[in-house]
């Protein structure tokens, strides 16, 4: 039993050990507790053997960790492909970006249910089963409290994400009984979010600040407080706070400051390296999900999905020129506003985070320069290796990938963790709340803390008023790019009608093969234009769910 004690969240030191662990775990799961973990609603929701054994209960908790959807689910950073960050080739994003999402056609934005086994409702169900059994379980009290804190966090996080996508949802706190009523109406946004905050407060009071090495990756008090910070920030934002209540902004500020005042987190000195597996538990990472492609091959495919085609990758997500243009010059000025910027030499003297985030034509990568130019660029549509996998935008994602991987495949991948919460976000949360409370000095201070990371070291922002808010929003766009923030940020700020209705752009580079001179031209991708309307602030409730539950009221506009 001890071998499966921390199956998903342990710091694994040996690939061989992990393989043996997996084989043993799968055998045990299938022979001993498969029915207990995968049970569908019946007149009994527990297996006596499970709820009397601390190791089996922990396995149940660990399995709940696993079913919570991450940003790497469905082949890497899919939300980026339905914002102004990336163009995603395939996957059905075009009809979403063009405003044609319907209750019967949600494509990759299916978060109500998920065929890969990662689902917020599945996590909620598992948490409710846990809570219906844990009190009477003869488990040592400190372990029971810790597991209760973990499950309260997971249930709260699952609800928070559902509400962020759909608005109010049915608030289920106990398992269904066979004789129960499965037709339930949606609770209000405030009812759901107040429950989320209460659960996170409870979790924070039950969870430790840190863990020993064997338990690294488990949810901590800091993770619960960081989730509360994000939740309260969303609640205070214009979309959900139309009266601009200072009380809500103060709650958001206090929540972020509670994380800061723990004094256990700090900005990691290297922006890019903080996302790699070798640095999984660094000083900036508040909560991350470790991966091992032998366990989760459907999710942990970063290098295969993101590498340029000339490096045997799929190049599925191409950063848009719109995003590239928003990376500042090293002097802190947006390129279009800098007289020194040369559009025919566009990639020099940029924010260091640009080089850590984007693979562009001429970028040094794995022993050669990336070539997206035409004719004949190795990473263009005229490349000799899988030309059909070339980027549609002229750029590739560099963030997250393990560059030690050569010729990525289903069995040759890195294991970068998905970071749910990191300290830089908390600092920017605090800056935003202080801005709306009228404290611009503190707002600038905390923005500049993020910008002064040793390997970034960008000039401090000095603006005030509306210009300062623009800089704050811009900083989140750059610092948190591809981390599933942009989708929510532009909605909660109510800037989506402007930001998501801009034409997506790509770079076209033509190289004179005689002189070697390259000519850079920006082209619009008009066939992939964005159309954002008011209904798109929320996703539609899937029609299949409304067919099963007539009390589920549809979101406006659908």
N, C-alpha and C positions, 0 to 999 in steps of 0.2 A: 504494500500500500504506500509506503514512503516514497517509492519511485514516482508515483503519479501525484504526489502531494502538491506539487507546484508545476504541473505540466506546461502551462502556457506562459507563466510569468516569471519563471526562474531564469537567472543569469546562467546560460549554458556555456560551459567552458570547453566542450569537446564535441565535434560533429559525430564522432563514433558513439559517444555516450548518448547524444540526442537521438540517434537512430535506434539504439537499443531501447531507450526510454520509450520511443514512439511505438516500436513493435510490442513491447510489454503492455503499454497503455491500451493500444487498440485491442489486443487480445483480452485484456481484463474488461474493457468496456463491453466487448461483444459477449463475453461469457458470464459476467457478473451483474452489471448494472445498466445495460443498454436500455432495458425497459423502463428503469427508474428515471433515466435522464431524458428519454425521448417520448415520455408518456403524453398522450393526448387526453383531453378532459374525460374523466370517468367519474364514478361515484366515490373514488378514493384517489387522492393526489400524491400519496407518499408510499414509499416502500419502507417497511419497518427496518430493514437492514441498513438502508441509507441513512435514516435520520437518527440512528443510534451509534453511527460510526463517524468519528471526527474526520477521518481521511476521506470517506465517501462524500461527506457534506462539503468538504473543501473542493473536491473534484467537481461537484455540482456548481459551486461558486465559480470555479475556474472556467467551467464550460459556459457560464453566463457571460464572463468577460469576452469569450471568444465570439459570441453571436452578436455583439454590439458592432454595428457597421463602422468601418474606418474610412478615411479618405483614400486608402489604397484599394478598397473593395471595387470589384468590377474593373480590374486592370488600370489602376492608377489615376488618381486626382481627377475623377470624372467631372466634378463640379466646375473645374477650370474651363472645360470645353463648352460650358453654357453660360459663360460670363465673357467679359472683355479681356480675359487673360490669354486664352488659347483658342485655336481652331482644332477640333477633334475630328480626325478622319474616321468615318464609320461610326457605329454606335448610335445612330439616330439622333444626333444633336441638332441637325439643321432645322427640322420642323419645330423643335423647341425654341431655338433662337429666333425663328421667324414668327413666333407668337401663335403657332398652330397646335399647341398642347390642348388635349381634350381629356375628359374623364375616362374615355375608352382607349386613349393612346397617350401614355405618359413616358414611354421609352425608358431611357436610362435613369429617369427621375422617379423610379418606383421605390419609394421608401416606406410605403405602408406594409407591403410584403416584399420578400426578396427570395428568389429561387435558389440563391447560393447558400441559404441557411443563415444569413446574417440579417437580422430583422430587429427593429426596435420593439415591436410587439412581442416577439419571441423572448426578448430579454425581460420585458415587463412581466410576461407570464411566468417565467422562471423565478423572478424575484417574488412574485405573489405566492408561488408554491413554497418558496423558502420561508417566507414570513408566516405562512400558515402552519409550519412545522417546527421552526427553530426554537420557539419558546419551550416546548415540552421535550426538546432533545437533551439528553444527559451529557452535554458537552461542557467542558471547562469554561467558566464565565468570561474570562478575558478573550479566549478564542471566539466564543459566541458573539461577544460585543464587536470584535474586529470584523467578523464576517457579516454581521448585521450592518455595520457601517459601510462595508463594500457594496452590499446589495442595495442599501438605500441610495448610495451614489449612482449605481448602475440604473436603477429604476428612474431616478430623477433625471439623469442624463438622457435616457431614452425618451422620456416625456418632453424634455426641453427641446430635443431635436425634432420630434414630431410636431410640436407646437410651432417651432420656427418655420417648418415647411408648410403646415396646414392650418395654423390657427388652433382654436380650441378643439380638443379631441375627447372621446369618452374617457373618463378618469376611473380606471379600474384599480382597486386596491386589494382585492381578494381574488382567489381563483374562481373560475366558473364552476358551478355544480350542474349535474345533469338536469336537475329540475329548475335551474336558474333561467332568467330571461336574457337571451343573447342580444335582443334588440334594445340598444341603449342610445340615448341622444348624446350629442356632443356637450361637454362642459364648456364654459366660457374660457376665453384666454386668461383672464385674471384668476379664475379658479384653478386652472392648470398650473399657472406659473407660481401662484402662492403655495401650492402643494410642492412644486419643485424646490422652492427656496426653503420650505420647512424641512424637507427631506435632506437637503444639502447641509443645513444647520445641524440636523441630527447626526449625519454622517461625520461631519467635522468634529463633533464632540466625542465620537466613538473611535476615531481612527488615530493611529500614531503619526508623528511627524516624519519619521524615517523607518526603514527596515534594515535588517541585516542582509548580507549578500544573497542568501538563499531566497529571499522574498522581494528582491528588487523588481520593480515593475508593478507591484500592487498599489492600490489606491491609498493615498495618504490624506492626512488632514489638509495639507496644502492643495491637493487636487480638488477636494471638496470646496475649499474656499475659492480656488481659481474658477471652478465651474459656476459658483455663486456670483463671482465678479462678472463673468460674461453674461449670465442670465439677467442680472440686474441692469447691466448696461443696455441690453436689448430692450428691457422693459422701460427704460428711461428715454430711449431714442424716439425721434419724431414719429415713426410709424405707429408706435404703441403708447406714446405720451403726447397726444396732440395739443394739450394745454401747456406743455413744457414745464411740468411740475418740478420745482426745485427739490421737493421731498424725494422724488424718485432719483434725481441726479445725485443727491447726497447719499442715498442708500448705495448707489453704484460706486461712488467714490469711497465710501467706508469699506465696502467689500473688497475693492482692489487694494486698499491700504492695509487691510487685514493680512493679505498675502505678503505684501512688502514687509510688514512688521514682523513676520516670522523670522526674518533675517537668515534664511537658509538657502535662498536662491540668488543667483547672480548671472549676468550676461556671460555666455561662453565666449572666449576671446576670438574664436574662429567661426565666422558665420556659416560657411558651407559644411565644415566638418561636424558641427553639432547634430546633423541629421543622419550621420552614419552609425552603423551598428556598433562599431568599436567605441563610440561615445554615447551609447544609448542612455546611460544614467548620469549625464553631465549636470553641471550646476544650474543650467537653464531649463532643463526638461523637468516639468512638473508631473506629467503623466504621459507615458508612451506605451504603445502596443508593440512588443517584439514580434518579429516574424522569423519563420524558417520555411523556405520554399518546399522542403520535403513534407511539411505539415499543411501549409496553405499555398499550394502552387497557383490557385486561382487568383490570389491577391498579390503575392510577393513577386511581381514580374516587372519591376521597375526598369531594369536595364534592358530587358527584351522590348518593352513598350517604348521607352524613351530614347534609347540610343539612336543615332542617325543610321540611315540605311547602309551607308558605307562601312559601318562598324557592325553590321549584321543585326541592327535593331529594326523595330517596326516604325519608328518615328511617328507614332500615332497622334501625339499632341504637339502642335506647333505654336509656340508663343506668337501672339499677334504683334504686328508693328506698333499698334496702339500702345501696348504695354512697353515695348522697347523704347518708344519715344518718351515714356514717363520716367525712365531712369535718369536721374540728374547727371549733369557733368560733375566732375570732381570738385568744382568750385561751388556746388550747391544750386546751380541754376538749371532749369529745365532747358534741354537743347534748343528748342524753338525760340527761347528768349535770350540765348547766349550768342552774342555777335561772333565769338570765337569758334562756334560750332561749325564744322565743315560737313555737310551732308554727303560729300564724296569721300569722306574719311570718318565715318560715323561712330566707330567703336573705340575711339581713343579717349582717354581721360574721363571715364565714366565712373559713377558710383561703384565702389568695389563689389557691391552686391550684384551688380549686373554681370560681372565676370563669373560669380559663383552660381548664378541662376540660369543664364542663357548660354547656349552654344550657338555661336554666330559664325558666318563665313570668316575664316582666318583665325578662329580661336584655336590655340594649341590644345590638342586632346589626344591622348594615348599615342604619342610619338609622331604625330603629323598635325597639320592644320585642317580644320573642318572646311569642306569645299561645297558650298551651296550655289556657287556661280554656274553660269552657262556660258559657253558649251562645255560639257564634259566633266563638270564637278563631281567628285566621287560621292558626294552626299546630296546630289541633285537628282532630278528625274532622268538624267542621262548617266547616272552612276552605273557601274558594271555589276553592283551587288543589289539585287532586289529594288530596282528603280521605282517600282510601284509603291514602295514604302517611304519614299522621299517626303520631307516636310512640305506641306501646302503653303507655308508662310515664309520659308527661308530660314527658319530658326528651329532649334530643338531645346528641350528642357535639360538643364544640367543639375538643378537642385535635386537633392535626395539620392542621386545615383552613386553607386560604389564604382569608382573608376578603375579599380583593380580587376574588374571583370572584363575578360576578352571573349569575343564571340558569344554573347549571351544566348541562352536557350532556356527551355523549360527546366532543364536540369543543371544549368550553369547561371546562377543569379546571385545577386547580393541579398542582404537581409536587413535593409534599412528599416528602422522602426517607424511607425506612424506616431507622431507627437500630437496628442490631443490638446495639451495645454503647455505653453512655455512662458517663461518669465517676461520676455519682450512684449507679449500680448498684454500681460497684466499691467506693465508700465504704461502702455498706450491706452489701456482702459482707464487707468487713473488720470492720465493727461486729458482724455476726452471728458470725463466727468467733471474735472476741475474747470475745464473751459466753460462748460455750460453752467457752472456755478459762479462764473465771473472771475475766477482766479487764473488769469492768463500767465502770470509769472510761474506758477507751479506747472501749468500745462507745458510751457516751453521747456522747463527744466527736465521733465520726464520724457518728452520727445527727444531732447538732446542727449539724454542718457542712452537711448537706443541708438542714436546716430553716432555716438562716440565709442562704440565697441572697438577694441584695439585694431582689428583688421578692416574696419569700415571707416571710422574716423572722418565722417562727413562734417562739413561746417555747420555750426549751430543755426537753428532757425531763430529769427528775430522778429517775425511779423506779429501783428496784433489784429484783433477784431476778426472780420470775415476772412481775411487773408490767412490768419493763424488757423482757423478751422479748415481751410483748404489744405494747408500744409500738414495738419494732423491727419486728415483723410488720405492725403497723398502718401504719408509715411506708412500708414497701414497697408496701402496698396503695394508698396515696395517691400517692406519688411516681412509681411505675412503672405506674400504671393504664393499661389498654388496650395495653400494650407486650409482651404475651404472657408475663408473669411469673406472673400469678395462677394460671393453670392448673397450672403446675409447683410454685409455692410451697406451695399448700395440700396438695398431694400429698406433697412431700418432707418437709414439717413433720408430716404425718399429722394435719392439722387438717381435712381435707376432709370427714370424716363429720359434723362439726359445722357447718362453714361452708357446705357445699354441700347440706345437708339443711334449710336454713331456707326458709320460703316466700318466693318472690319478691314484691316489693311495688312498687306504683305510686302516683303522686299523682293525686288527683282534685280539680280546682279549679273551683268554681262562682262565677261573678261575678254579683252583683246589678246588673242593668243600670241601675237607678234610682239607687242610692247609689254604685255602683262598688266596693263592698266585696266582697272575695273570701273564700271559705271553703275551707280546705284540709283534705282528708281522705285518710288513707293507707288504701289497699285492698290486700288480698292478691290475687295472681294465681294462685289455687288450681289452675286448669286447667293451669298451666305449672309445677307444683311440681317441685322437685329431688328425686331419689332417688339417693344415692351409697352404694354398697356396696363391699366390699373388692376385688371384681374390677375396679372402675373406676379403681384406681390405675394400671393400664396399659390400653392399647388392645388389642383383639383383632387377631391376625394375620389379614388378610383371607382368607376361605375360598378365594377364587380362587387365591391364592398357595399355599395348602396343597394344593389340588388338583393344582398343578403340581409341588410338592415335598413329598413325603410325610414328609420328615425335619424339616420345620418344626413343632416342638412348639407347641401352642396355649397361650396364657396361661391361668392358673387362672381358673375360673369361666365360661369361654366354651365 
